[in-house]
Amino acid sequence: MKPKIWLSSPHMSGAEQTYIKEAFDTNWVAPLGPNVNGFEQDIKSYLNQDRHVAALASGTSALHLSLILLGVSHGDEVICQSKTFSASANPIVYQGAKPIFVDSERDTWNMCPNQLEIAITDRLKKGKKPKAIIAVHLYGMPYKVEEINEIALKYDIPIIEDSAESLGSLYKGQNCGTFGDLSILSFNGNKIITTSGGGALVTKTEEQKQEAVFLATQARDNAPHYEHSQIGYNYRMSNIVAGIGRGQMTILDSHVSKRRSNYEFYKSNLAKIDIIKFLEEPIGYFSNRWLSCILLDSFETREKLRLALEKENIESRPLWKPMHLQPVFKDAPSYCNGVADDLFQKGLCLPSGSNLTPEQLDRVISTINMYFAG
Ligand SMILES: Cc1ncc(COP(=O)(O)O)c(C=O)c1O
């Protein structure tokens, strides 16, 4: 068996150990401490907008807290991009609210502004105004920020920007993670930088950040004993984990460059195979190319190619299966145009890690070439 080539594996800089050691040496082994503050500051500086950052246990917990901050509760409706990972939608259900799924457009594979407006007007007609819109920059490609914002503004609905996959991406020169009323990041093991597990909430005000931190640390009221007037959560990032994050922030831009060069490598080396299509960056878009994805001509080709790669011990994955097709969300209303389903049928994510070697990339290309040569 040839050595495994992973889809997207953690890639340490070497600097992480310094921060972790410091945490041990000073006994800051808790969900607070200098690394937590430092990591938040590092992200804030990187995002380069007037934003506030709360380091949390995961991107999912950041999404959950976003919904709570926006007052989403039992019986509310929340619009969510259908083509995404289930973690974008699950927290809606944690709040007892109902997800309303919206399909994608072909230019970025993200939320379709037309379908979004159709969904909003239909929900309004049915007597329910959606409480929030969860829009996702999938695989690092920014969604149509201006179009989505305009609709959200028109109907006065806040946006939760799911930037879990898009740290380092830009839309018209501005960092993803700074476009929502609230935005979230993920540092899960497969992301562009990782803390093994972790996430962050990005807010516009310090008060929102403090409210999130309060809820994330069990909602303890200001009293010498344990006093609670609200339900709290254990969602804060630990000082050890944040130490990994500080080390990772030192190489974020080089990870973006490497992932972008993976994409360019695949594109130029597969150019001869007509049926393979790539998602181009529209003008003004800069994707971190978290995952390099290709589109084939049919489900059959995509699946046979995936199995051919698997036989060579190369991990690849179909594009996200839309949420409106997931058994768990079968009863959720959806506003569809067929794009997300078509992308799911024909799309494949190729190995994309920033630690892939030239030899590994060559192995992927020669396996794909061999498959198409029959
Ligand atoms: C689009 C998207 N949203 C949310 C999440 C959840 O992040 P986490 O795994 O840190 O909870 C992920 C990744 O895991 C994701 O890809």
The ligand as a MOL file (V3000), in Angstrom:
LIG
                    3D

  0  0  0     0  0            999 V3000
M  V30 BEGIN CTAB
M  V30 COUNTS 16 16 0 0 0
M  V30 BEGIN ATOM
M  V30 1 C -18.7050 25.8050 6.5400 0
M  V30 2 C -18.4110 25.3430 7.9350 0
M  V30 3 N -19.1210 25.8730 8.9390 0
M  V30 4 C -18.8900 25.5250 10.2150 0
M  V30 5 C -17.9140 24.6090 10.5440 0
M  V30 6 C -17.7620 24.2170 11.9620 0
M  V30 7 O -16.5370 24.4900 12.5030 0
M  V30 8 P -15.9640 23.6050 13.7140 0
M  V30 9 O -15.6090 22.2700 13.1700 0
M  V30 10 O -14.7900 24.3780 14.2030 0
M  V30 11 O -17.0440 23.5010 14.7480 0
M  V30 12 C -17.1370 24.0430 9.5090 0
M  V30 13 C -16.0300 23.0760 9.7110 0
M  V30 14 O -15.8650 22.2570 10.4620 0
M  V30 15 C -17.4110 24.4060 8.1770 0
M  V30 16 O -16.7180 23.8680 7.1690 0
M  V30 END ATOM
M  V30 BEGIN BOND
M  V30 1 1 1 2
M  V30 2 1 2 3
M  V30 3 2 2 15
M  V30 4 2 3 4
M  V30 5 1 4 5
M  V30 6 1 5 6
M  V30 7 2 5 12
M  V30 8 1 6 7
M  V30 9 1 7 8
M  V30 10 2 8 9
M  V30 11 1 8 10
M  V30 12 1 8 11
M  V30 13 1 12 13
M  V30 14 1 12 15
M  V30 15 2 13 14
M  V30 16 1 15 16
M  V30 END BOND
M  V30 END CTAB
M  END
